[in-house]
Amino acid sequence: MKHFILSAIALLLVNFNTIGQELSPYIKVGESTKPIQEVTKEVIKTLKDNSFTVLGAYNPSNKSSLAVIAFTRTDLKNTVIKVKDRGALSAVLKVGLIQKDGKVIISYTNPDYLLRAYLPTNYNTFKSTFVKFSTDLKTTMSALGNEFTAFGGVVEADKLAKYHYKIMMPYFTDPVELNEFSSFDEGLEIISKNLEAKKGNTVKVYKLVYNSQEVAVFGVGLHDKEEGEPNFLPKIGEAHVAALPYEIILQGNKATMLHGKYRIALHWPELTMGTFMKIMSTPGDIEDALEVLCE
């Protein structure tokens, strides 16, 4: 009985602490006067030296002034895969670099923001693991800067689990099905080959595979000048570059993606409807590009 009461109090405290708390999708680490190529190498080395696994890196929009480093860590990777409904999407975080006015701005995806959104009913179950990951990441990144200011808009923490942009807009639980294969192995082979061939002006940034669970996540750069990152990123804000790349998730024999109207809004939560209208075709364009990779 005593254990039950203590557990109930702990749960109430967790819920109380998140009520009204606002979170932003990104954290700015600081700025560097070094060239972006050198900063990229420093970020990769810093992450690796502190037990993080770097999965890949690329230049969004194929611009040398933009860079993203995708990474994970064993504890995070092994925890989120326990969540059956696309939990593996939250295994990968990103560092974003922007070279501007002679400086490189360093930022990263806020784990607390992303994990609450992508694990809508499971965040609190594994909260201690996530808090440690977030704390360790901040400590690691402190070798590269000391600002740690949140930016990119705000969403109340307790609303991230059911986030959507506007009424009638999709939720996390409304994925887009890209293709259904005869087996997981077939899907893995087809998507991998198409990415290596850079079909649809795409580029493979990373591939994270859970063989025993038959789950794979692919980070896909979209370099088509008319329909990809070069088209939509300048319109909605390159400062949020750590939102990229876009993902395909293969679970069993089904490949899906998060709906563009959900994923873009989640990573750019301050977008006005006017700006959103300027990229009206983008969710469909992304779907078309990722479908090509699954054919």
WOVENMO-V847693 format. One line per field, one symbol per residue. psi: psi as a letter, one per 30 degrees, with the letter a starting at -180 (. if undefined). A space follows every 50 residues. Layout:
psi: ???
This chain:
psi: eeeeeeeeeeeeeeeeffkfkkklflkkealkglleeeeeeeeeeeeefh gljkfllljkghkffkkkkklaleeeefefffjeigfffgfklkkkkkjk hgljkkllkjeeeeeeefiegfefegeeeeeeeeeeeeeefffflgehkk lglkkkeffefhklelkglllegilkkelklfleeeeeeeeeeeeefhkg hlkkeljjkjeffhkkkkkjkjgkfefaefefefefjffgffflllkkkj jbgkkllkkefeeeeefifgkleeeeffhefeeeeeeeefeefg.
